[in-house]
Amino acid sequence: MPRPTAAQLAYGSATVVFATVAMLLLSQTTTGLGVAVIGVAALLLGLLVAMTVPLPRRAKAAAGSPTEPAAASRDSAARATAGR
């Protein structure tokens, strides 16, 4: 499993903090069980947000780019050999 990026950590952490504060203010709960339920819900929401942040494009582009020039050079070498 790949390591989380800085963006994933930032978005997930911000979601947990803001969701917890918002739910505590809106629910006006005072019991320990209510606070625990809200905390768990906020952690799950933060995990969901962190996992849905898109991965950087350069990682995907870097994986595909080395094969393309090699294929192009093989094609041009094959054309040069066929023309002889």
N, C-alpha and C positions, 0 to 999 in steps of 0.2 A: 504494500500500500504506500503510495507516495506521500511525502511530507506535505503538510498544509502550507500554502503560500502566505505571505504577509497580509495580502488582501483578505484571504479567508479568515485568518485569525482576527483581523481588525473588524470585519463585518460581523463575525460570529459573536465577538465580545461585546460590541456595541449593541447588537440585538438583545443579548442577555440582559445587559444593564437597563436599557430603555424599556424592554418588555416587562421586566420585573417591577420597575418603578411605576410604569403605567398601570399594570394590573393591580398592584398594591393600592394605588390611589383610587382606582375605579371601584375596586371591590370593598374597600374600607374594612378589610378583615383584621381581626385582632387576635385570632387564635393561632397557636403554633402550627396546627394542622393546615390551616388555610395558607399560611406563609410558606410552608413546605410544599404544598401543592402548586402554588404560584411559582416557586423557585424551580421545581422540576419542569413545569410547563415552559418556563423561560429558557432553561437549559436545552430542552428538546427543540424549541424554536430556533435558538442560536445554532445548534448543530445542523438543523435543516438549512438555515441560511448559509452557513459556512460551506456546506457540501454542494450547494447549488451555484456558488460563485464560479464563473467560467475560468478555465485554466488559461494561462498566458498563450498568445498565439505563436510566439517565437518557438516554443517547445514543439508545437505541432509542425510548424514550417521547417524547423531544423531537421526533423525526422524524415521529411520527404525530399528535401533539396539535394542531398548527396547522390541519390540514385538517379535523378534526372540528368545531370551533366554526364554521368557515366554512360547512360543509355544513349544520349545524343552523340557522344564520341564514338560509341560502337557502331551506331547507324552510319555516321559519316565515314568511318573506316571501312565498313562493309561496302558502301557505295564506291569508294575509291578503289577497292580491290576488284569489284565487279566491272568497273570501267576499263580495266587493263586488258 
